[in-house]
């Protein structure tokens, strides 16, 4: 799920019992309502996660946008 809106992400995570890493919550709060910065940050988080998964040998990924 792409990070495009911090309040939606927090609400979604809270409703399903998922944890949002502290560094993600902190950065999102620092961005406030800057949607462009939030989208760019979200892209960077997903990009780095994919790099780690590929390095660990994950055979495939599925994206929903």
PDB file of N, H, CA, C and O in Angstrom:
ATOM      1  N   UNK A   1       0.847  -1.172   0.000  1.00  0.00           N
ATOM      2  CA  UNK A   1       0.000   0.000   0.000  1.00  0.00           C
ATOM      3  C   UNK A   1       0.891   1.234   0.000  1.00  0.00           C
ATOM      4  O   UNK A   1       1.685   1.420   0.923  1.00  0.00           O
ATOM      5  N   UNK A   2       0.775   2.071  -1.010  1.00  0.00           N
ATOM      6  H   UNK A   2       0.130   1.920  -1.760  1.00  0.00           H
ATOM      7  CA  UNK A   2       1.640   3.256  -1.051  1.00  0.00           C
ATOM      8  C   UNK A   2       1.275   4.259   0.040  1.00  0.00           C
ATOM      9  O   UNK A   2       0.107   4.410   0.400  1.00  0.00           O
ATOM     10  N   UNK A   3       2.286   4.932   0.551  1.00  0.00           N
ATOM     11  H   UNK A   3       3.234   4.809   0.258  1.00  0.00           H
ATOM     12  CA  UNK A   3       2.062   5.964   1.559  1.00  0.00           C
ATOM     13  C   UNK A   3       1.782   7.262   0.819  1.00  0.00           C
ATOM     14  O   UNK A   3       2.686   7.845   0.220  1.00  0.00           O
ATOM     15  N   UNK A   4       0.532   7.718   0.857  1.00  0.00           N
ATOM     16  H   UNK A   4      -0.202   7.244   1.344  1.00  0.00           H
ATOM     17  CA  UNK A   4       0.162   8.964   0.188  1.00  0.00           C
ATOM     18  C   UNK A   4      -0.493   9.947   1.142  1.00  0.00           C
ATOM     19  O   UNK A   4      -0.591  11.134   0.833  1.00  0.00           O
ATOM     20  N   UNK A   5      -0.942   9.472   2.297  1.00  0.00           N
ATOM     21  H   UNK A   5      -0.862   8.508   2.549  1.00  0.00           H
ATOM     22  CA  UNK A   5      -1.632  10.315   3.251  1.00  0.00           C
ATOM     23  C   UNK A   5      -1.373   9.741   4.640  1.00  0.00           C
ATOM     24  O   UNK A   5      -1.728   8.597   4.922  1.00  0.00           O
ATOM     25  N   UNK A   6      -0.760  10.530   5.496  1.00  0.00           N
ATOM     26  H   UNK A   6      -0.471  11.460   5.267  1.00  0.00           H
ATOM     27  CA  UNK A   6      -0.357   9.989   6.799  1.00  0.00           C
ATOM     28  C   UNK A   6      -1.543   9.605   7.675  1.00  0.00           C
ATOM     29  O   UNK A   6      -1.497   8.569   8.338  1.00  0.00           O
ATOM     30  N   UNK A   7      -2.596  10.403   7.697  1.00  0.00           N
ATOM     31  H   UNK A   7      -2.634  11.245   7.158  1.00  0.00           H
ATOM     32  CA  UNK A   7      -3.722  10.056   8.563  1.00  0.00           C
ATOM     33  C   UNK A   7      -4.431   8.795   8.083  1.00  0.00           C
ATOM     34  O   UNK A   7      -4.890   7.999   8.902  1.00  0.00           O
ATOM     35  N   UNK A   8      -4.528   8.599   6.767  1.00  0.00           N
ATOM     36  H   UNK A   8      -4.155   9.245   6.101  1.00  0.00           H
ATOM     37  CA  UNK A   8      -5.124   7.366   6.241  1.00  0.00           C
ATOM     38  C   UNK A   8      -4.278   6.148   6.596  1.00  0.00           C
ATOM     39  O   UNK A   8      -4.815   5.098   6.947  1.00  0.00           O
ATOM     40  N   UNK A   9      -2.956   6.287   6.507  1.00  0.00           N
ATOM     41  H   UNK A   9      -2.519   7.140   6.223  1.00  0.00           H
ATOM     42  CA  UNK A   9      -2.065   5.178   6.845  1.00  0.00           C
ATOM     43  C   UNK A   9      -2.203   4.802   8.314  1.00  0.00           C
ATOM     44  O   UNK A   9      -2.311   3.623   8.650  1.00  0.00           O
ATOM     45  N   UNK A  10      -2.201   5.796   9.182  1.00  0.00           N
ATOM     46  H   UNK A  10      -2.114   6.754   8.909  1.00  0.00           H
ATOM     47  CA  UNK A  10      -2.320   5.532  10.617  1.00  0.00           C
ATOM     48  C   UNK A  10      -3.673   4.884  10.922  1.00  0.00           C
ATOM     49  O   UNK A  10      -3.739   3.915  11.679  1.00  0.00           O
ATOM     50  N   UNK A  11      -4.741   5.411  10.341  1.00  0.00           N
ATOM     51  H   UNK A  11      -4.688   6.197   9.726  1.00  0.00           H
ATOM     52  CA  UNK A  11      -6.080   4.848  10.569  1.00  0.00           C
ATOM     53  C   UNK A  11      -6.147   3.400  10.082  1.00  0.00           C
ATOM     54  O   UNK A  11      -6.690   2.541  10.776  1.00  0.00           O
ATOM     55  N   UNK A  12      -5.597   3.122   8.893  1.00  0.00           N
ATOM     56  H   UNK A  12      -5.156   3.820   8.329  1.00  0.00           H
ATOM     57  CA  UNK A  12      -5.603   1.764   8.347  1.00  0.00           C
ATOM     58  C   UNK A  12      -4.807   0.824   9.248  1.00  0.00           C
ATOM     59  O   UNK A  12      -5.276  -0.265   9.578  1.00  0.00           O
ATOM     60  N   UNK A  13      -3.610   1.238   9.645  1.00  0.00           N
ATOM     61  H   UNK A  13      -3.229   2.123   9.377  1.00  0.00           H
ATOM     62  CA  UNK A  13      -2.771   0.391  10.501  1.00  0.00           C
ATOM     63  C   UNK A  13      -3.444   0.122  11.838  1.00  0.00           C
ATOM     64  O   UNK A  13      -3.446  -1.010  12.322  1.00  0.00           O
ATOM     65  N   UNK A  14      -4.013   1.157  12.432  1.00  0.00           N
ATOM     66  H   UNK A  14      -4.012   2.076  12.039  1.00  0.00           H
ATOM     67  CA  UNK A  14      -4.688   0.988  13.722  1.00  0.00           C
ATOM     68  C   UNK A  14      -5.887   0.049  13.607  1.00  0.00           C
ATOM     69  O   UNK A  14      -6.146  -0.741  14.515  1.00  0.00           O
ATOM     70  N   UNK A  15      -6.617   0.133  12.495  1.00  0.00           N
ATOM     71  H   UNK A  15      -6.406   0.775  11.758  1.00  0.00           H
ATOM     72  CA  UNK A  15      -7.822  -0.692  12.349  1.00  0.00           C
ATOM     73  C   UNK A  15      -7.505  -2.172  12.180  1.00  0.00           C
ATOM     74  O   UNK A  15      -8.324  -3.024  12.526  1.00  0.00           O
ATOM     75  N   UNK A  16      -6.324  -2.485  11.650  1.00  0.00           N
ATOM     76  H   UNK A  16      -5.660  -1.793  11.368  1.00  0.00           H
ATOM     77  CA  UNK A  16      -6.003  -3.906  11.450  1.00  0.00           C
ATOM     78  C   UNK A  16      -4.914  -4.394  12.405  1.00  0.00           C
ATOM     79  O   UNK A  16      -4.465  -5.536  12.300  1.00  0.00           O
ATOM     80  N   UNK A  17      -4.489  -3.541  13.329  1.00  0.00           N
ATOM     81  H   UNK A  17      -4.854  -2.613  13.414  1.00  0.00           H
ATOM     82  CA  UNK A  17      -3.509  -3.957  14.335  1.00  0.00           C
ATOM     83  C   UNK A  17      -2.080  -4.011  13.840  1.00  0.00           C
ATOM     84  O   UNK A  17      -1.232  -4.651  14.461  1.00  0.00           O
ATOM     85  N   UNK A  18      -1.800  -3.344  12.722  1.00  0.00           N
ATOM     86  H   UNK A  18      -2.490  -2.824  12.217  1.00  0.00           H
ATOM     87  CA  UNK A  18      -0.438  -3.337  12.177  1.00  0.00           C
ATOM     88  C   UNK A  18       0.386  -2.252  12.856  1.00  0.00           C
ATOM     89  O   UNK A  18      -0.144  -1.215  13.256  1.00  0.00           O
ATOM     90  N   UNK A  19       1.674  -2.497  12.982  1.00  0.00           N
ATOM     91  H   UNK A  19       2.105  -3.339  12.657  1.00  0.00           H
ATOM     92  CA  UNK A  19       2.585  -1.504  13.537  1.00  0.00           C
ATOM     93  C   UNK A  19       3.225  -0.703  12.407  1.00  0.00           C
ATOM     94  O   UNK A  19       3.610  -1.262  11.380  1.00  0.00           O
ATOM     95  N   UNK A  20       3.335   0.591  12.600  1.00  0.00           N
ATOM     96  H   UNK A  20       3.022   1.046  13.434  1.00  0.00           H
ATOM     97  CA  UNK A  20       4.071   1.458  11.687  1.00  0.00           C
ATOM     98  C   UNK A  20       5.403   1.742  12.369  1.00  0.00           C
ATOM     99  O   UNK A  20       5.417   2.199  13.512  1.00  0.00           O
ATOM    100  N   UNK A  21       6.523   1.481  11.696  1.00  0.00           N
ATOM    101  H   UNK A  21       6.511   1.110  10.767  1.00  0.00           H
ATOM    102  CA  UNK A  21       7.823   1.739  12.330  1.00  0.00           C
ATOM    103  C   UNK A  21       7.916   3.182  12.850  1.00  0.00           C
ATOM    104  O   UNK A  21       7.392   4.114  12.239  1.00  0.00           O
ATOM    105  N   UNK A  22       8.589   3.336  13.980  1.00  0.00           N
ATOM    106  H   UNK A  22       9.015   2.579  14.476  1.00  0.00           H
ATOM    107  CA  UNK A  22       8.713   4.655  14.600  1.00  0.00           C
ATOM    108  C   UNK A  22       9.285   5.701  13.654  1.00  0.00           C
ATOM    109  O   UNK A  22       8.810   6.836  13.619  1.00  0.00           O
ATOM    110  N   UNK A  23      10.314   5.320  12.879  1.00  0.00           N
ATOM    111  H   UNK A  23      10.701   4.398  12.908  1.00  0.00           H
ATOM    112  CA  UNK A  23      10.928   6.304  11.991  1.00  0.00           C
ATOM    113  C   UNK A  23       9.941   6.767  10.921  1.00  0.00           C
ATOM    114  O   UNK A  23      10.011   7.912  10.474  1.00  0.00           O
ATOM    115  N   UNK A  24       9.027   5.896  10.506  1.00  0.00           N
ATOM    116  H   UNK A  24       8.970   4.966  10.868  1.00  0.00           H
ATOM    117  CA  UNK A  24       8.021   6.278   9.507  1.00  0.00           C
ATOM    118  C   UNK A  24       7.016   7.243  10.145  1.00  0.00           C
ATOM    119  O   UNK A  24       6.706   8.284   9.565  1.00  0.00           O
ATOM    120  N   UNK A  25       6.510   6.907  11.325  1.00  0.00           N
ATOM    121  H   UNK A  25       6.762   6.062  11.796  1.00  0.00           H
ATOM    122  CA  UNK A  25       5.565   7.808  12.005  1.00  0.00           C
ATOM    123  C   UNK A  25       6.193   9.179  12.266  1.00  0.00           C
ATOM    124  O   UNK A  25       5.549  10.209  12.068  1.00  0.00           O
ATOM    125  N   UNK A  26       7.451   9.186  12.710  1.00  0.00           N
ATOM    126  H   UNK A  26       7.974   8.349  12.870  1.00  0.00           H
ATOM    127  CA  UNK A  26       8.145  10.452  12.995  1.00  0.00           C
ATOM    128  C   UNK A  26       8.261  11.291  11.738  1.00  0.00           C
ATOM    129  O   UNK A  26       7.931  12.477  11.739  1.00  0.00           O
ATOM    130  N   UNK A  27       8.730  10.676  10.671  1.00  0.00           N
ATOM    131  H   UNK A  27       8.998   9.713  10.669  1.00  0.00           H
ATOM    132  CA  UNK A  27       8.915  11.430   9.436  1.00  0.00           C
ATOM    133  C   UNK A  27       7.589  11.956   8.906  1.00  0.00           C
ATOM    134  O   UNK A  27       7.515  13.093   8.440  1.00  0.00           O
ATOM    135  N   UNK A  28       6.547  11.144   8.973  1.00  0.00           N
ATOM    136  H   UNK A  28       6.607  10.221   9.352  1.00  0.00           H
ATOM    137  CA  UNK A  28       5.239  11.586   8.505  1.00  0.00           C
ATOM    138  C   UNK A  28       4.736  12.768   9.320  1.00  0.00           C
ATOM    139  O   UNK A  28       4.154  13.698   8.763  1.00  0.00           O
ATOM    140  N   UNK A  29       4.949  12.744  10.625  1.00  0.00           N
ATOM    141  H   UNK A  29       5.422  11.988  11.078  1.00  0.00           H
ATOM    142  CA  UNK A  29       4.505  13.874  11.446  1.00  0.00           C
ATOM    143  C   UNK A  29       5.308  15.129  11.117  1.00  0.00           C
ATOM    144  O   UNK A  29       4.781  16.239  11.183  1.00  0.00           O
ATOM    145  N   UNK A  30       6.576  14.958  10.765  1.00  0.00           N
ATOM    146  H   UNK A  30       7.005  14.056  10.711  1.00  0.00           H
ATOM    147  CA  UNK A  30       7.405  16.108  10.389  1.00  0.00           C
ATOM    148  C   UNK A  30       6.927  16.738   9.077  1.00  0.00           C
ATOM    149  O   UNK A  30       7.073  17.946   8.887  1.00  0.00           O
ATOM    150  N   UNK A  31       6.360  15.941   8.174  1.00  0.00           N
ATOM    151  H   UNK A  31       6.241  14.960   8.327  1.00  0.00           H
ATOM    152  CA  UNK A  31       5.889  16.462   6.891  1.00  0.00           C
ATOM    153  C   UNK A  31       4.581  17.231   7.007  1.00  0.00           C
ATOM    154  O   UNK A  31       4.271  18.051   6.143  1.00  0.00           O
ATOM    155  N   UNK A  32       3.823  16.985   8.041  1.00  0.00           N
ATOM    156  H   UNK A  32       4.074  16.319   8.743  1.00  0.00           H
ATOM    157  CA  UNK A  32       2.539  17.666   8.195  1.00  0.00           C
ATOM    158  C   UNK A  32       1.604  17.331   7.049  1.00  0.00           C
ATOM    159  O   UNK A  32       1.333  16.158   6.792  1.00  0.00           O
ATOM    160  N   UNK A  33       1.108  18.344   6.359  1.00  0.00           N
ATOM    161  H   UNK A  33       1.328  19.297   6.567  1.00  0.00           H
ATOM    162  CA  UNK A  33       0.166  18.151   5.252  1.00  0.00           C
ATOM    163  C   UNK A  33       0.830  18.215   3.881  1.00  0.00           C
ATOM    164  O   UNK A  33       0.136  18.331   2.871  1.00  0.00           O
ATOM    165  N   UNK A  34       2.141  18.143   3.825  1.00  0.00           N
ATOM    166  H   UNK A  34       2.705  18.049   4.645  1.00  0.00           H
ATOM    167  CA  UNK A  34       2.868  18.231   2.555  1.00  0.00           C
ATOM    168  C   UNK A  34       2.738  16.905   1.797  1.00  0.00           C
ATOM    169  O   UNK A  34       3.586  16.023   1.931  1.00  0.00           O
ATOM    170  N   UNK A  35       1.677  16.772   1.008  1.00  0.00           N
ATOM    171  H   UNK A  35       0.988  17.489   0.899  1.00  0.00           H
ATOM    172  CA  UNK A  35       1.379  15.510   0.315  1.00  0.00           C
ATOM    173  C   UNK A  35       2.486  15.085  -0.642  1.00  0.00           C
ATOM    174  O   UNK A  35       2.759  13.892  -0.782  1.00  0.00           O
ATOM    175  N   UNK A  36       3.124  16.048  -1.303  1.00  0.00           N
ATOM    176  H   UNK A  36       2.902  17.016  -1.189  1.00  0.00           H
ATOM    177  CA  UNK A  36       4.207  15.702  -2.235  1.00  0.00           C
ATOM    178  C   UNK A  36       5.372  15.065  -1.475  1.00  0.00           C
ATOM    179  O   UNK A  36       5.916  14.048  -1.906  1.00  0.00           O
ATOM    180  N   UNK A  37       5.748  15.657  -0.360  1.00  0.00           N
ATOM    181  H   UNK A  37       5.307  16.483  -0.009  1.00  0.00           H
ATOM    182  CA  UNK A  37       6.848  15.112   0.445  1.00  0.00           C
ATOM    183  C   UNK A  37       6.477  13.736   1.002  1.00  0.00           C
ATOM    184  O   UNK A  37       7.325  12.847   1.075  1.00  0.00           O
ATOM    185  N   UNK A  38       5.222  13.560   1.390  1.00  0.00           N
ATOM    186  H   UNK A  38       4.532  14.282   1.330  1.00  0.00           H
ATOM    187  CA  UNK A  38       4.776  12.263   1.914  1.00  0.00           C
ATOM    188  C   UNK A  38       4.865  11.195   0.832  1.00  0.00           C
ATOM    189  O   UNK A  38       5.339  10.088   1.091  1.00  0.00           O
ATOM    190  N   UNK A  39       4.409  11.520  -0.389  1.00  0.00           N
ATOM    191  H   UNK A  39       4.024  12.419  -0.599  1.00  0.00           H
ATOM    192  CA  UNK A  39       4.479  10.554  -1.503  1.00  0.00           C
ATOM    193  C   UNK A  39       5.927  10.190  -1.824  1.00  0.00           C
ATOM    194  O   UNK A  39       6.239   9.019  -2.038  1.00  0.00           O
ATOM    195  N   UNK A  40       6.815  11.191  -1.858  1.00  0.00           N
ATOM    196  H   UNK A  40       6.562  12.142  -1.685  1.00  0.00           H
ATOM    197  CA  UNK A  40       8.227  10.937  -2.148  1.00  0.00           C
ATOM    198  C   UNK A  40       8.851  10.072  -1.065  1.00  0.00           C
ATOM    199  O   UNK A  40       9.615   9.153  -1.362  1.00  0.00           O
ATOM    200  N   UNK A  41       8.531  10.360   0.185  1.00  0.00           N
ATOM    201  H   UNK A  41       7.911  11.106   0.427  1.00  0.00           H
ATOM    202  CA  UNK A  41       9.028   9.556   1.295  1.00  0.00           C
ATOM    203  C   UNK A  41       8.499   8.128   1.185  1.00  0.00           C
ATOM    204  O   UNK A  41       9.250   7.170   1.366  1.00  0.00           O
ATOM    205  N   UNK A  42       7.206   7.985   0.890  1.00  0.00           N
ATOM    206  H   UNK A  42       6.595   8.763   0.744  1.00  0.00           H
ATOM    207  CA  UNK A  42       6.614   6.657   0.724  1.00  0.00           C
ATOM    208  C   UNK A  42       7.292   5.863  -0.371  1.00  0.00           C
ATOM    209  O   UNK A  42       7.558   4.672  -0.208  1.00  0.00           O
ATOM    210  N   UNK A  43       7.575   6.520  -1.492  1.00  0.00           N
ATOM    211  H   UNK A  43       7.358   7.487  -1.624  1.00  0.00           H
ATOM    212  CA  UNK A  43       8.278   5.855  -2.587  1.00  0.00           C
ATOM    213  C   UNK A  43       9.647   5.376  -2.121  1.00  0.00           C
ATOM    214  O   UNK A  43      10.045   4.247  -2.409  1.00  0.00           O
ATOM    215  N   UNK A  44      10.366   6.235  -1.401  1.00  0.00           N
ATOM    216  H   UNK A  44      10.043   7.152  -1.168  1.00  0.00           H
ATOM    217  CA  UNK A  44      11.704   5.875  -0.923  1.00  0.00           C
ATOM    218  C   UNK A  44      11.653   4.685   0.039  1.00  0.00           C
ATOM    219  O   UNK A  44      12.495   3.790  -0.037  1.00  0.00           O
ATOM    220  N   UNK A  45      10.679   4.674   0.933  1.00  0.00           N
ATOM    221  H   UNK A  45       9.995   5.401   0.994  1.00  0.00           H
ATOM    222  CA  UNK A  45      10.531   3.559   1.887  1.00  0.00           C
ATOM    223  C   UNK A  45      10.302   2.248   1.130  1.00  0.00           C
ATOM    224  O   UNK A  45      10.948   1.241   1.419  1.00  0.00           O
ATOM    225  N   UNK A  46       9.387   2.264   0.163  1.00  0.00           N
ATOM    226  H   UNK A  46       8.863   3.082  -0.072  1.00  0.00           H
ATOM    227  CA  UNK A  46       9.080   1.055  -0.603  1.00  0.00           C
ATOM    228  C   UNK A  46      10.277   0.626  -1.451  1.00  0.00           C
ATOM    229  O   UNK A  46      10.579  -0.564  -1.543  1.00  0.00           O
ATOM    230  N   UNK A  47      10.950   1.580  -2.061  1.00  0.00           N
ATOM    231  H   UNK A  47      10.705   2.546  -1.985  1.00  0.00           H
ATOM    232  CA  UNK A  47      12.117   1.284  -2.886  1.00  0.00           C
ATOM    233  C   UNK A  47      13.204   0.577  -2.069  1.00  0.00           C
ATOM    234  O   UNK A  47      13.754  -0.439  -2.495  1.00  0.00           O
ATOM    235  N   UNK A  48      13.503   1.130  -0.891  1.00  0.00           N
ATOM    236  H   UNK A  48      13.056   1.955  -0.545  1.00  0.00           H
ATOM    237  CA  UNK A  48      14.532   0.512  -0.040  1.00  0.00           C
ATOM    238  C   UNK A  48      14.101  -0.868   0.458  1.00  0.00           C
ATOM    239  O   UNK A  48      14.923  -1.780   0.549  1.00  0.00           O
ATOM    240  N   UNK A  49      12.829  -1.022   0.776  1.00  0.00           N
ATOM    241  H   UNK A  49      12.161  -0.281   0.702  1.00  0.00           H
ATOM    242  CA  UNK A  49      12.320  -2.328   1.199  1.00  0.00           C
ATOM    243  C   UNK A  49      12.464  -3.348   0.076  1.00  0.00           C
ATOM    244  O   UNK A  49      12.886  -4.479   0.319  1.00  0.00           O
ATOM    245  N   UNK A  50      12.121  -2.963  -1.142  1.00  0.00           N
ATOM    246  H   UNK A  50      11.779  -2.045  -1.339  1.00  0.00           H
ATOM    247  CA  UNK A  50      12.257  -3.872  -2.292  1.00  0.00           C
ATOM    248  C   UNK A  50      13.711  -4.257  -2.519  1.00  0.00           C
ATOM    249  O   UNK A  50      14.013  -5.413  -2.814  1.00  0.00           O
ATOM    250  N   UNK A  51      14.614  -3.286  -2.381  1.00  0.00           N
ATOM    251  H   UNK A  51      14.369  -2.347  -2.141  1.00  0.00           H
ATOM    252  CA  UNK A  51      16.039  -3.592  -2.516  1.00  0.00           C
ATOM    253  C   UNK A  51      16.466  -4.654  -1.506  1.00  0.00           C
ATOM    254  O   UNK A  51      17.197  -5.583  -1.849  1.00  0.00           O
ATOM    255  N   UNK A  52      16.014  -4.517  -0.272  1.00  0.00           N
ATOM    256  H   UNK A  52      15.421  -3.762   0.006  1.00  0.00           H
ATOM    257  CA  UNK A  52      16.360  -5.500   0.765  1.00  0.00           C
ATOM    258  C   UNK A  52      15.777  -6.873   0.449  1.00  0.00           C
ATOM    259  O   UNK A  52      16.452  -7.891   0.600  1.00  0.00           O
ATOM    260  N   UNK A  53      14.526  -6.897   0.013  1.00  0.00           N
ATOM    261  H   UNK A  53      13.977  -6.070  -0.109  1.00  0.00           H
ATOM    262  CA  UNK A  53      13.890  -8.172  -0.321  1.00  0.00           C
ATOM    263  C   UNK A  53      14.615  -8.870  -1.468  1.00  0.00           C
ATOM    264  O   UNK A  53      14.841 -10.079  -1.414  1.00  0.00           O
ATOM    265  N   UNK A  54      14.976  -8.125  -2.491  1.00  0.00           N
ATOM    266  H   UNK A  54      14.793  -7.143  -2.535  1.00  0.00           H
ATOM    267  CA  UNK A  54      15.705  -8.696  -3.628  1.00  0.00           C
ATOM    268  C   UNK A  54      17.057  -9.226  -3.167  1.00  0.00           C
ATOM    269  O   UNK A  54      17.462 -10.320  -3.562  1.00  0.00           O
ATOM    270  N   UNK A  55      17.754  -8.464  -2.339  1.00  0.00           N
ATOM    271  H   UNK A  55      17.425  -7.576  -2.018  1.00  0.00           H
ATOM    272  CA  UNK A  55      19.062  -8.894  -1.829  1.00  0.00           C
ATOM    273  C   UNK A  55      18.952 -10.178  -1.016  1.00  0.00           C
ATOM    274  O   UNK A  55      19.887 -10.978  -0.985  1.00  0.00           O
ATOM    275  N   UNK A  56      17.818 -10.378  -0.362  1.00  0.00           N
ATOM    276  H   UNK A  56      17.058  -9.728  -0.387  1.00  0.00           H
ATOM    277  CA  UNK A  56      17.601 -11.581   0.444  1.00  0.00           C
ATOM    278  C   UNK A  56      17.053 -12.749  -0.376  1.00  0.00           C
ATOM    279  O   UNK A  56      16.823 -13.834   0.157  1.00  0.00           O
ATOM    280  N   UNK A  57      16.846 -12.523  -1.675  1.00  0.00           N
ATOM    281  H   UNK A  57      17.033 -11.641  -2.109  1.00  0.00           H
ATOM    282  CA  UNK A  57      16.462 -13.623  -2.546  1.00  0.00           C
ATOM    283  C   UNK A  57      14.962 -13.831  -2.732  1.00  0.00           C
ATOM    284  O   UNK A  57      14.543 -14.894  -3.191  1.00  0.00           O
ATOM    285  N   UNK A  58      14.151 -12.840  -2.388  1.00  0.00           N
ATOM    286  H   UNK A  58      14.491 -11.977  -2.016  1.00  0.00           H
ATOM    287  CA  UNK A  58      12.710 -12.970  -2.598  1.00  0.00           C
ATOM    288  C   UNK A  58      12.465 -13.156  -4.098  1.00  0.00           C
ATOM    289  O   UNK A  58      12.945 -12.350  -4.896  1.00  0.00           O
ATOM    290  N   UNK A  59      11.731 -14.196  -4.499  1.00  0.00           N
ATOM    291  H   UNK A  59      11.341 -14.851  -3.851  1.00  0.00           H
ATOM    292  CA  UNK A  59      11.603 -14.511  -5.922  1.00  0.00           C
ATOM    293  C   UNK A  59      10.644 -13.604  -6.686  1.00  0.00           C
ATOM    294  O   UNK A  59      10.774 -13.476  -7.903  1.00  0.00           O
ATOM    295  N   UNK A  60       9.691 -12.975  -6.017  1.00  0.00           N
ATOM    296  H   UNK A  60       9.585 -13.079  -5.028  1.00  0.00           H
ATOM    297  CA  UNK A  60       8.730 -12.138  -6.728  1.00  0.00           C
ATOM    298  C   UNK A  60       8.059 -11.178  -5.753  1.00  0.00           C
ATOM    299  O   UNK A  60       8.018 -11.418  -4.547  1.00  0.00           O
ATOM    300  N   UNK A  61       7.537 -10.090  -6.302  1.00  0.00           N
ATOM    301  H   UNK A  61       7.570  -9.894  -7.282  1.00  0.00           H
ATOM    302  CA  UNK A  61       6.785  -9.114  -5.506  1.00  0.00           C
ATOM    303  C   UNK A  61       5.523  -8.758  -6.259  1.00  0.00           C
ATOM    304  O   UNK A  61       5.478  -8.819  -7.487  1.00  0.00           O
ATOM    305  N   UNK A  62       4.496  -8.384  -5.508  1.00  0.00           N
ATOM    306  H   UNK A  62       4.533  -8.334  -4.510  1.00  0.00           H
ATOM    307  CA  UNK A  62       3.211  -8.006  -6.100  1.00  0.00           C
ATOM    308  C   UNK A  62       2.868  -6.620  -5.593  1.00  0.00           C
ATOM    309  O   UNK A  62       2.862  -6.382  -4.385  1.00  0.00           O
ATOM    310  N   UNK A  63       2.582  -5.705  -6.504  1.00  0.00           N
ATOM    311  H   UNK A  63       2.586  -5.898  -7.485  1.00  0.00           H
ATOM    312  CA  UNK A  63       2.277  -4.328  -6.122  1.00  0.00           C
ATOM    313  C   UNK A  63       0.840  -3.989  -6.464  1.00  0.00           C
ATOM    314  O   UNK A  63       0.315  -4.396  -7.500  1.00  0.00           O
ATOM    315  N   UNK A  64       0.212  -3.230  -5.566  1.00  0.00           N
ATOM    316  H   UNK A  64       0.639  -2.898  -4.725  1.00  0.00           H
ATOM    317  CA  UNK A  64      -1.119  -2.712  -5.792  1.00  0.00           C
ATOM    318  C   UNK A  64      -1.032  -1.196  -5.599  1.00  0.00           C
ATOM    319  O   UNK A  64      -0.600  -0.724  -4.548  1.00  0.00           O
ATOM    320  N   UNK A  65      -1.434  -0.459  -6.589  1.00  0.00           N
ATOM    321  H   UNK A  65      -1.786  -0.843  -7.443  1.00  0.00           H
ATOM    322  CA  UNK A  65      -1.356   1.008  -6.468  1.00  0.00           C
ATOM    323  C   UNK A  65      -2.731   1.621  -6.505  1.00  0.00           C
ATOM    324  O   UNK A  65      -2.865   2.842  -6.417  1.00  0.00           O
TER     325      UNK A  65
END
